[in-house]
């Protein structure tokens, strides 16, 4: 039996936990925070796009 490593946790254990939490979230709670969720999604997407684009230009 191998010990629990950070890679094992973040790659194999955390995604199902997050999926479960999001899937069973009450609709009211989701729609109350929809603006914040979309804000993080849009800003995160823009940040990643710019970061990857900047990184690709250096290669």
PDB file of N, H, CA, C and O in Angstrom:
ATOM      1  N   UNK A   1       0.846  -1.182   0.000  1.00  0.00           N
ATOM      2  CA  UNK A   1       0.000   0.000   0.000  1.00  0.00           C
ATOM      3  C   UNK A   1       0.885   1.237   0.000  1.00  0.00           C
ATOM      4  O   UNK A   1       1.775   1.370   0.840  1.00  0.00           O
ATOM      5  N   UNK A   2       0.642   2.138  -0.938  1.00  0.00           N
ATOM      6  H   UNK A   2      -0.081   2.031  -1.621  1.00  0.00           H
ATOM      7  CA  UNK A   2       1.451   3.344  -1.032  1.00  0.00           C
ATOM      8  C   UNK A   2       0.839   4.451  -0.165  1.00  0.00           C
ATOM      9  O   UNK A   2      -0.372   4.483   0.055  1.00  0.00           O
ATOM     10  N   UNK A   3       1.683   5.344   0.315  1.00  0.00           N
ATOM     11  H   UNK A   3       2.667   5.318   0.136  1.00  0.00           H
ATOM     12  CA  UNK A   3       1.159   6.452   1.133  1.00  0.00           C
ATOM     13  C   UNK A   3       0.417   7.459   0.254  1.00  0.00           C
ATOM     14  O   UNK A   3       0.624   7.526  -0.957  1.00  0.00           O
ATOM     15  N   UNK A   4      -0.429   8.217   0.881  1.00  0.00           N
ATOM     16  H   UNK A   4      -0.598   8.163   1.865  1.00  0.00           H
ATOM     17  CA  UNK A   4      -1.177   9.253   0.172  1.00  0.00           C
ATOM     18  C   UNK A   4      -0.248  10.417  -0.136  1.00  0.00           C
ATOM     19  O   UNK A   4       0.286  11.058   0.769  1.00  0.00           O
ATOM     20  N   UNK A   5      -0.064  10.680  -1.408  1.00  0.00           N
ATOM     21  H   UNK A   5      -0.497  10.159  -2.144  1.00  0.00           H
ATOM     22  CA  UNK A   5       0.794  11.790  -1.825  1.00  0.00           C
ATOM     23  C   UNK A   5      -0.085  12.948  -2.288  1.00  0.00           C
ATOM     24  O   UNK A   5      -1.261  12.751  -2.595  1.00  0.00           O
ATOM     25  N   UNK A   6       0.476  14.148  -2.338  1.00  0.00           N
ATOM     26  H   UNK A   6       1.431  14.308  -2.089  1.00  0.00           H
ATOM     27  CA  UNK A   6      -0.309  15.283  -2.837  1.00  0.00           C
ATOM     28  C   UNK A   6      -0.813  15.063  -4.266  1.00  0.00           C
ATOM     29  O   UNK A   6      -1.936  15.450  -4.591  1.00  0.00           O
ATOM     30  N   UNK A   7       0.005  14.449  -5.113  1.00  0.00           N
ATOM     31  H   UNK A   7       0.917  14.136  -4.849  1.00  0.00           H
ATOM     32  CA  UNK A   7      -0.433  14.194  -6.492  1.00  0.00           C
ATOM     33  C   UNK A   7      -1.648  13.272  -6.527  1.00  0.00           C
ATOM     34  O   UNK A   7      -2.599  13.517  -7.269  1.00  0.00           O
ATOM     35  N   UNK A   8      -1.613  12.216  -5.724  1.00  0.00           N
ATOM     36  H   UNK A   8      -0.840  12.017  -5.121  1.00  0.00           H
ATOM     37  CA  UNK A   8      -2.739  11.293  -5.675  1.00  0.00           C
ATOM     38  C   UNK A   8      -3.996  12.004  -5.204  1.00  0.00           C
ATOM     39  O   UNK A   8      -5.073  11.809  -5.767  1.00  0.00           O
ATOM     40  N   UNK A   9      -3.861  12.817  -4.189  1.00  0.00           N
ATOM     41  H   UNK A   9      -2.986  12.976  -3.732  1.00  0.00           H
ATOM     42  CA  UNK A   9      -5.028  13.521  -3.653  1.00  0.00           C
ATOM     43  C   UNK A   9      -5.610  14.487  -4.675  1.00  0.00           C
ATOM     44  O   UNK A   9      -6.812  14.456  -4.940  1.00  0.00           O
ATOM     45  N   UNK A  10      -4.767  15.350  -5.257  1.00  0.00           N
ATOM     46  H   UNK A  10      -3.791  15.376  -5.042  1.00  0.00           H
ATOM     47  CA  UNK A  10      -5.268  16.393  -6.149  1.00  0.00           C
ATOM     48  C   UNK A  10      -5.739  15.851  -7.491  1.00  0.00           C
ATOM     49  O   UNK A  10      -6.633  16.435  -8.104  1.00  0.00           O
ATOM     50  N   UNK A  11      -5.164  14.751  -7.961  1.00  0.00           N
ATOM     51  H   UNK A  11      -4.438  14.277  -7.463  1.00  0.00           H
ATOM     52  CA  UNK A  11      -5.553  14.226  -9.266  1.00  0.00           C
ATOM     53  C   UNK A  11      -6.704  13.235  -9.201  1.00  0.00           C
ATOM     54  O   UNK A  11      -7.514  13.175 -10.126  1.00  0.00           O
ATOM     55  N   UNK A  12      -6.794  12.447  -8.119  1.00  0.00           N
ATOM     56  H   UNK A  12      -6.136  12.495  -7.367  1.00  0.00           H
ATOM     57  CA  UNK A  12      -7.758  11.353  -8.091  1.00  0.00           C
ATOM     58  C   UNK A  12      -8.839  11.469  -7.013  1.00  0.00           C
ATOM     59  O   UNK A  12      -9.922  10.907  -7.171  1.00  0.00           O
ATOM     60  N   UNK A  13      -8.569  12.171  -5.949  1.00  0.00           N
ATOM     61  H   UNK A  13      -7.689  12.627  -5.821  1.00  0.00           H
ATOM     62  CA  UNK A  13      -9.540  12.220  -4.862  1.00  0.00           C
ATOM     63  C   UNK A  13     -10.331  13.530  -4.819  1.00  0.00           C
ATOM     64  O   UNK A  13     -11.528  13.519  -4.531  1.00  0.00           O
ATOM     65  N   UNK A  14      -9.679  14.645  -5.099  1.00  0.00           N
ATOM     66  H   UNK A  14      -8.707  14.654  -5.333  1.00  0.00           H
ATOM     67  CA  UNK A  14     -10.343  15.945  -4.997  1.00  0.00           C
ATOM     68  C   UNK A  14     -11.410  16.183  -6.072  1.00  0.00           C
ATOM     69  O   UNK A  14     -12.477  16.701  -5.740  1.00  0.00           O
ATOM     70  N   UNK A  15     -11.176  15.828  -7.353  1.00  0.00           N
ATOM     71  H   UNK A  15     -10.310  15.407  -7.622  1.00  0.00           H
ATOM     72  CA  UNK A  15     -12.232  16.085  -8.345  1.00  0.00           C
ATOM     73  C   UNK A  15     -13.585  15.441  -8.032  1.00  0.00           C
ATOM     74  O   UNK A  15     -14.607  16.109  -8.191  1.00  0.00           O
ATOM     75  N   UNK A  16     -13.646  14.174  -7.594  1.00  0.00           N
ATOM     76  H   UNK A  16     -12.816  13.631  -7.465  1.00  0.00           H
ATOM     77  CA  UNK A  16     -14.976  13.637  -7.254  1.00  0.00           C
ATOM     78  C   UNK A  16     -15.622  14.339  -6.063  1.00  0.00           C
ATOM     79  O   UNK A  16     -16.846  14.455  -6.006  1.00  0.00           O
ATOM     80  N   UNK A  17     -14.824  14.802  -5.123  1.00  0.00           N
ATOM     81  H   UNK A  17     -13.830  14.708  -5.169  1.00  0.00           H
ATOM     82  CA  UNK A  17     -15.367  15.526  -3.975  1.00  0.00           C
ATOM     83  C   UNK A  17     -15.994  16.841  -4.434  1.00  0.00           C
ATOM     84  O   UNK A  17     -17.091  17.192  -4.000  1.00  0.00           O
ATOM     85  N   UNK A  18     -15.301  17.567  -5.310  1.00  0.00           N
ATOM     86  H   UNK A  18     -14.409  17.282  -5.663  1.00  0.00           H
ATOM     87  CA  UNK A  18     -15.813  18.837  -5.820  1.00  0.00           C
ATOM     88  C   UNK A  18     -17.052  18.607  -6.683  1.00  0.00           C
ATOM     89  O   UNK A  18     -18.023  19.356  -6.588  1.00  0.00           O
ATOM     90  N   UNK A  19     -17.019  17.568  -7.527  1.00  0.00           N
ATOM     91  H   UNK A  19     -16.230  16.959  -7.604  1.00  0.00           H
ATOM     92  CA  UNK A  19     -18.172  17.248  -8.351  1.00  0.00           C
ATOM     93  C   UNK A  19     -19.397  16.940  -7.496  1.00  0.00           C
ATOM     94  O   UNK A  19     -20.495  17.415  -7.786  1.00  0.00           O
ATOM     95  N   UNK A  20     -19.214  16.157  -6.458  1.00  0.00           N
ATOM     96  H   UNK A  20     -18.322  15.771  -6.222  1.00  0.00           H
ATOM     97  CA  UNK A  20     -20.323  15.812  -5.567  1.00  0.00           C
ATOM     98  C   UNK A  20     -20.889  17.051  -4.879  1.00  0.00           C
ATOM     99  O   UNK A  20     -22.106  17.210  -4.772  1.00  0.00           O
ATOM    100  N   UNK A  21     -19.998  17.928  -4.412  1.00  0.00           N
ATOM    101  H   UNK A  21     -19.010  17.800  -4.498  1.00  0.00           H
ATOM    102  CA  UNK A  21     -20.449  19.136  -3.728  1.00  0.00           C
ATOM    103  C   UNK A  21     -21.232  20.047  -4.677  1.00  0.00           C
ATOM    104  O   UNK A  21     -22.233  20.642  -4.278  1.00  0.00           O
ATOM    105  N   UNK A  22     -20.785  20.156  -5.917  1.00  0.00           N
ATOM    106  H   UNK A  22     -19.971  19.673  -6.240  1.00  0.00           H
ATOM    107  CA  UNK A  22     -21.486  20.992  -6.880  1.00  0.00           C
ATOM    108  C   UNK A  22     -22.782  20.374  -7.365  1.00  0.00           C
ATOM    109  O   UNK A  22     -23.767  21.081  -7.579  1.00  0.00           O
ATOM    110  N   UNK A  23     -22.790  19.070  -7.539  1.00  0.00           N
ATOM    111  H   UNK A  23     -21.990  18.496  -7.366  1.00  0.00           H
ATOM    112  CA  UNK A  23     -23.969  18.392  -8.073  1.00  0.00           C
ATOM    113  C   UNK A  23     -25.130  18.409  -7.093  1.00  0.00           C
ATOM    114  O   UNK A  23     -26.284  18.533  -7.502  1.00  0.00           O
ATOM    115  N   UNK A  24     -24.843  18.288  -5.824  1.00  0.00           N
ATOM    116  H   UNK A  24     -23.905  18.187  -5.492  1.00  0.00           H
ATOM    117  CA  UNK A  24     -25.896  18.236  -4.817  1.00  0.00           C
ATOM    118  C   UNK A  24     -26.133  19.570  -4.117  1.00  0.00           C
ATOM    119  O   UNK A  24     -26.794  19.619  -3.079  1.00  0.00           O
ATOM    120  N   UNK A  25     -25.591  20.662  -4.684  1.00  0.00           N
ATOM    121  H   UNK A  25     -25.054  20.623  -5.526  1.00  0.00           H
ATOM    122  CA  UNK A  25     -25.830  21.988  -4.120  1.00  0.00           C
ATOM    123  C   UNK A  25     -27.282  22.390  -4.386  1.00  0.00           C
ATOM    124  O   UNK A  25     -27.779  22.195  -5.495  1.00  0.00           O
ATOM    125  N   UNK A  26     -27.961  22.942  -3.397  1.00  0.00           N
ATOM    126  H   UNK A  26     -27.557  23.101  -2.496  1.00  0.00           H
ATOM    127  CA  UNK A  26     -29.342  23.396  -3.620  1.00  0.00           C
ATOM    128  C   UNK A  26     -29.389  24.483  -4.702  1.00  0.00           C
ATOM    129  O   UNK A  26     -28.496  25.326  -4.788  1.00  0.00           O
ATOM    130  N   UNK A  27     -30.444  24.449  -5.525  1.00  0.00           N
ATOM    131  H   UNK A  27     -31.169  23.764  -5.455  1.00  0.00           H
ATOM    132  CA  UNK A  27     -30.574  25.415  -6.619  1.00  0.00           C
ATOM    133  C   UNK A  27     -30.571  26.854  -6.123  1.00  0.00           C
ATOM    134  O   UNK A  27     -29.957  27.727  -6.737  1.00  0.00           O
ATOM    135  N   UNK A  28     -31.241  27.092  -5.038  1.00  0.00           N
ATOM    136  H   UNK A  28     -31.739  26.383  -4.539  1.00  0.00           H
ATOM    137  CA  UNK A  28     -31.322  28.466  -4.511  1.00  0.00           C
ATOM    138  C   UNK A  28     -29.935  29.002  -4.180  1.00  0.00           C
ATOM    139  O   UNK A  28     -29.611  30.140  -4.519  1.00  0.00           O
ATOM    140  N   UNK A  29     -29.126  28.200  -3.528  1.00  0.00           N
ATOM    141  H   UNK A  29     -29.389  27.276  -3.253  1.00  0.00           H
ATOM    142  CA  UNK A  29     -27.769  28.600  -3.169  1.00  0.00           C
ATOM    143  C   UNK A  29     -26.929  28.870  -4.412  1.00  0.00           C
ATOM    144  O   UNK A  29     -26.154  29.826  -4.448  1.00  0.00           O
ATOM    145  N   UNK A  30     -27.083  28.027  -5.430  1.00  0.00           N
ATOM    146  H   UNK A  30     -27.712  27.250  -5.401  1.00  0.00           H
ATOM    147  CA  UNK A  30     -26.346  28.207  -6.678  1.00  0.00           C
ATOM    148  C   UNK A  30     -26.718  29.523  -7.344  1.00  0.00           C
ATOM    149  O   UNK A  30     -25.839  30.299  -7.720  1.00  0.00           O
ATOM    150  N   UNK A  31     -28.017  29.780  -7.495  1.00  0.00           N
ATOM    151  H   UNK A  31     -28.731  29.150  -7.190  1.00  0.00           H
ATOM    152  CA  UNK A  31     -28.455  30.988  -8.194  1.00  0.00           C
ATOM    153  C   UNK A  31     -28.200  32.253  -7.379  1.00  0.00           C
ATOM    154  O   UNK A  31     -28.053  33.330  -7.956  1.00  0.00           O
ATOM    155  N   UNK A  32     -28.145  32.149  -6.066  1.00  0.00           N
ATOM    156  H   UNK A  32     -28.264  31.274  -5.598  1.00  0.00           H
ATOM    157  CA  UNK A  32     -27.789  33.308  -5.243  1.00  0.00           C
ATOM    158  C   UNK A  32     -26.340  33.731  -5.474  1.00  0.00           C
ATOM    159  O   UNK A  32     -26.008  34.910  -5.342  1.00  0.00           O
ATOM    160  N   UNK A  33     -25.486  32.784  -5.815  1.00  0.00           N
ATOM    161  H   UNK A  33     -25.755  31.827  -5.922  1.00  0.00           H
ATOM    162  CA  UNK A  33     -24.055  33.061  -5.996  1.00  0.00           C
ATOM    163  C   UNK A  33     -23.617  32.965  -7.450  1.00  0.00           C
ATOM    164  O   UNK A  33     -22.423  32.858  -7.729  1.00  0.00           O
ATOM    165  N   UNK A  34     -24.560  33.002  -8.372  1.00  0.00           N
ATOM    166  H   UNK A  34     -25.530  33.088  -8.145  1.00  0.00           H
ATOM    167  CA  UNK A  34     -24.240  32.849  -9.789  1.00  0.00           C
ATOM    168  C   UNK A  34     -23.314  33.951 -10.295  1.00  0.00           C
ATOM    169  O   UNK A  34     -22.421  33.682 -11.099  1.00  0.00           O
ATOM    170  N   UNK A  35     -23.508  35.164  -9.846  1.00  0.00           N
ATOM    171  H   UNK A  35     -24.234  35.383  -9.193  1.00  0.00           H
ATOM    172  CA  UNK A  35     -22.637  36.269 -10.267  1.00  0.00           C
ATOM    173  C   UNK A  35     -21.196  36.043  -9.863  1.00  0.00           C
ATOM    174  O   UNK A  35     -20.286  36.267 -10.661  1.00  0.00           O
ATOM    175  N   UNK A  36     -20.977  35.604  -8.639  1.00  0.00           N
ATOM    176  H   UNK A  36     -21.716  35.422  -7.991  1.00  0.00           H
ATOM    177  CA  UNK A  36     -19.624  35.324  -8.166  1.00  0.00           C
ATOM    178  C   UNK A  36     -19.013  34.150  -8.912  1.00  0.00           C
ATOM    179  O   UNK A  36     -17.836  34.188  -9.271  1.00  0.00           O
ATOM    180  N   UNK A  37     -19.795  33.115  -9.148  1.00  0.00           N
ATOM    181  H   UNK A  37     -20.751  33.084  -8.856  1.00  0.00           H
ATOM    182  CA  UNK A  37     -19.304  31.943  -9.877  1.00  0.00           C
ATOM    183  C   UNK A  37     -18.874  32.348 -11.284  1.00  0.00           C
ATOM    184  O   UNK A  37     -17.794  31.969 -11.737  1.00  0.00           O
ATOM    185  N   UNK A  38     -19.709  33.112 -11.972  1.00  0.00           N
ATOM    186  H   UNK A  38     -20.587  33.420 -11.604  1.00  0.00           H
ATOM    187  CA  UNK A  38     -19.370  33.539 -13.332  1.00  0.00           C
ATOM    188  C   UNK A  38     -18.181  34.492 -13.340  1.00  0.00           C
ATOM    189  O   UNK A  38     -17.361  34.449 -14.257  1.00  0.00           O
ATOM    190  N   UNK A  39     -18.078  35.350 -12.329  1.00  0.00           N
ATOM    191  H   UNK A  39     -18.744  35.385 -11.584  1.00  0.00           H
ATOM    192  CA  UNK A  39     -16.937  36.260 -12.238  1.00  0.00           C
ATOM    193  C   UNK A  39     -15.633  35.477 -12.135  1.00  0.00           C
ATOM    194  O   UNK A  39     -14.678  35.762 -12.857  1.00  0.00           O
ATOM    195  N   UNK A  40     -15.590  34.494 -11.245  1.00  0.00           N
ATOM    196  H   UNK A  40     -16.366  34.262 -10.659  1.00  0.00           H
ATOM    197  CA  UNK A  40     -14.390  33.673 -11.116  1.00  0.00           C
ATOM    198  C   UNK A  40     -14.118  32.880 -12.391  1.00  0.00           C
ATOM    199  O   UNK A  40     -12.962  32.723 -12.784  1.00  0.00           O
ATOM    200  N   UNK A  41     -15.166  32.381 -13.039  1.00  0.00           N
ATOM    201  H   UNK A  41     -16.105  32.510 -12.720  1.00  0.00           H
ATOM    202  CA  UNK A  41     -14.988  31.609 -14.270  1.00  0.00           C
ATOM    203  C   UNK A  41     -14.411  32.477 -15.382  1.00  0.00           C
ATOM    204  O   UNK A  41     -13.483  32.059 -16.076  1.00  0.00           O
ATOM    205  N   UNK A  42     -14.952  33.679 -15.556  1.00  0.00           N
ATOM    206  H   UNK A  42     -15.705  34.018 -14.993  1.00  0.00           H
ATOM    207  CA  UNK A  42     -14.487  34.565 -16.636  1.00  0.00           C
ATOM    208  C   UNK A  42     -13.075  35.065 -16.348  1.00  0.00           C
ATOM    209  O   UNK A  42     -12.213  35.022 -17.226  1.00  0.00           O
ATOM    210  N   UNK A  43     -12.832  35.535 -15.141  1.00  0.00           N
ATOM    211  H   UNK A  43     -13.532  35.570 -14.428  1.00  0.00           H
ATOM    212  CA  UNK A  43     -11.503  36.044 -14.808  1.00  0.00           C
ATOM    213  C   UNK A  43     -10.472  34.920 -14.862  1.00  0.00           C
ATOM    214  O   UNK A  43      -9.359  35.134 -15.344  1.00  0.00           O
ATOM    215  N   UNK A  44     -10.817  33.728 -14.377  1.00  0.00           N
ATOM    216  H   UNK A  44     -11.720  33.554 -13.986  1.00  0.00           H
ATOM    217  CA  UNK A  44      -9.901  32.596 -14.433  1.00  0.00           C
ATOM    218  C   UNK A  44      -9.586  32.183 -15.863  1.00  0.00           C
ATOM    219  O   UNK A  44      -8.442  31.853 -16.176  1.00  0.00           O
ATOM    220  N   UNK A  45     -10.596  32.199 -16.735  1.00  0.00           N
ATOM    221  H   UNK A  45     -11.526  32.467 -16.480  1.00  0.00           H
ATOM    222  CA  UNK A  45     -10.380  31.845 -18.133  1.00  0.00           C
ATOM    223  C   UNK A  45      -9.482  32.873 -18.826  1.00  0.00           C
ATOM    224  O   UNK A  45      -8.566  32.507 -19.563  1.00  0.00           O
ATOM    225  N   UNK A  46      -9.743  34.135 -18.592  1.00  0.00           N
ATOM    226  H   UNK A  46     -10.487  34.433 -17.994  1.00  0.00           H
ATOM    227  CA  UNK A  46      -8.914  35.191 -19.191  1.00  0.00           C
ATOM    228  C   UNK A  46      -7.488  35.102 -18.674  1.00  0.00           C
ATOM    229  O   UNK A  46      -6.542  35.205 -19.456  1.00  0.00           O
ATOM    230  N   UNK A  47      -7.318  34.915 -17.384  1.00  0.00           N
ATOM    231  H   UNK A  47      -8.086  34.831 -16.749  1.00  0.00           H
ATOM    232  CA  UNK A  47      -5.981  34.800 -16.795  1.00  0.00           C
ATOM    233  C   UNK A  47      -5.216  33.624 -17.392  1.00  0.00           C
ATOM    234  O   UNK A  47      -4.051  33.763 -17.768  1.00  0.00           O
ATOM    235  N   UNK A  48      -5.865  32.473 -17.480  1.00  0.00           N
ATOM    236  H   UNK A  48      -6.811  32.360 -17.175  1.00  0.00           H
ATOM    237  CA  UNK A  48      -5.193  31.296 -18.041  1.00  0.00           C
ATOM    238  C   UNK A  48      -4.863  31.485 -19.513  1.00  0.00           C
ATOM    239  O   UNK A  48      -3.791  31.078 -19.960  1.00  0.00           O
ATOM    240  N   UNK A  49      -5.759  32.089 -20.267  1.00  0.00           N
ATOM    241  H   UNK A  49      -6.630  32.419 -19.903  1.00  0.00           H
ATOM    242  CA  UNK A  49      -5.500  32.335 -21.684  1.00  0.00           C
ATOM    243  C   UNK A  49      -4.295  33.245 -21.869  1.00  0.00           C
ATOM    244  O   UNK A  49      -3.423  32.966 -22.691  1.00  0.00           O
ATOM    245  N   UNK A  50      -4.245  34.328 -21.108  1.00  0.00           N
ATOM    246  H   UNK A  50      -4.953  34.554 -20.440  1.00  0.00           H
ATOM    247  CA  UNK A  50      -3.115  35.251 -21.216  1.00  0.00           C
ATOM    248  C   UNK A  50      -1.816  34.616 -20.731  1.00  0.00           C
ATOM    249  O   UNK A  50      -0.759  34.828 -21.325  1.00  0.00           O
ATOM    250  N   UNK A  51      -1.892  33.844 -19.662  1.00  0.00           N
ATOM    251  H   UNK A  51      -2.750  33.671 -19.179  1.00  0.00           H
ATOM    252  CA  UNK A  51      -0.691  33.189 -19.132  1.00  0.00           C
ATOM    253  C   UNK A  51      -0.130  32.168 -20.113  1.00  0.00           C
ATOM    254  O   UNK A  51       1.078  32.126 -20.347  1.00  0.00           O
ATOM    255  N   UNK A  52      -0.994  31.356 -20.678  1.00  0.00           N
ATOM    256  H   UNK A  52      -1.975  31.390 -20.487  1.00  0.00           H
ATOM    257  CA  UNK A  52      -0.539  30.343 -21.636  1.00  0.00           C
ATOM    258  C   UNK A  52      -0.040  31.016 -22.902  1.00  0.00           C
ATOM    259  O   UNK A  52       0.965  30.586 -23.467  1.00  0.00           O
ATOM    260  N   UNK A  53      -0.714  32.059 -23.361  1.00  0.00           N
ATOM    261  H   UNK A  53      -1.531  32.409 -22.902  1.00  0.00           H
ATOM    262  CA  UNK A  53      -0.276  32.780 -24.540  1.00  0.00           C
ATOM    263  C   UNK A  53       1.079  33.426 -24.332  1.00  0.00           C
ATOM    264  O   UNK A  53       1.921  33.406 -25.230  1.00  0.00           O
ATOM    265  N   UNK A  54       1.298  33.996 -23.165  1.00  0.00           N
ATOM    266  H   UNK A  54       0.614  34.012 -22.436  1.00  0.00           H
ATOM    267  CA  UNK A  54       2.590  34.616 -22.870  1.00  0.00           C
ATOM    268  C   UNK A  54       3.677  33.555 -22.785  1.00  0.00           C
ATOM    269  O   UNK A  54       4.792  33.768 -23.262  1.00  0.00           O
ATOM    270  N   UNK A  55       3.359  32.413 -22.182  1.00  0.00           N
ATOM    271  H   UNK A  55       2.453  32.240 -21.795  1.00  0.00           H
ATOM    272  CA  UNK A  55       4.333  31.323 -22.052  1.00  0.00           C
ATOM    273  C   UNK A  55       4.684  30.770 -23.425  1.00  0.00           C
ATOM    274  O   UNK A  55       5.852  30.488 -23.692  1.00  0.00           O
ATOM    275  N   UNK A  56       3.702  30.611 -24.294  1.00  0.00           N
ATOM    276  H   UNK A  56       2.753  30.840 -24.077  1.00  0.00           H
ATOM    277  CA  UNK A  56       3.943  30.070 -25.637  1.00  0.00           C
ATOM    278  C   UNK A  56       4.827  30.992 -26.474  1.00  0.00           C
ATOM    279  O   UNK A  56       5.579  30.522 -27.327  1.00  0.00           O
ATOM    280  N   UNK A  57       4.742  32.294 -26.237  1.00  0.00           N
ATOM    281  H   UNK A  57       4.130  32.676 -25.544  1.00  0.00           H
ATOM    282  CA  UNK A  57       5.573  33.237 -26.994  1.00  0.00           C
ATOM    283  C   UNK A  57       7.051  33.126 -26.629  1.00  0.00           C
ATOM    284  O   UNK A  57       7.913  33.485 -27.431  1.00  0.00           O
ATOM    285  N   UNK A  58       7.352  32.631 -25.426  1.00  0.00           N
ATOM    286  H   UNK A  58       6.651  32.339 -24.774  1.00  0.00           H
ATOM    287  CA  UNK A  58       8.740  32.513 -25.005  1.00  0.00           C
ATOM    288  C   UNK A  58       9.389  31.216 -25.488  1.00  0.00           C
ATOM    289  O   UNK A  58      10.612  31.084 -25.463  1.00  0.00           O
ATOM    290  N   UNK A  59       8.582  30.278 -25.919  1.00  0.00           N
ATOM    291  H   UNK A  59       7.588  30.385 -25.940  1.00  0.00           H
ATOM    292  CA  UNK A  59       9.144  28.985 -26.366  1.00  0.00           C
ATOM    293  C   UNK A  59       9.555  29.052 -27.810  1.00  0.00           C
ATOM    294  O   UNK A  59      10.047  28.065 -28.358  1.00  0.00           O
TER     295      UNK A  59
END
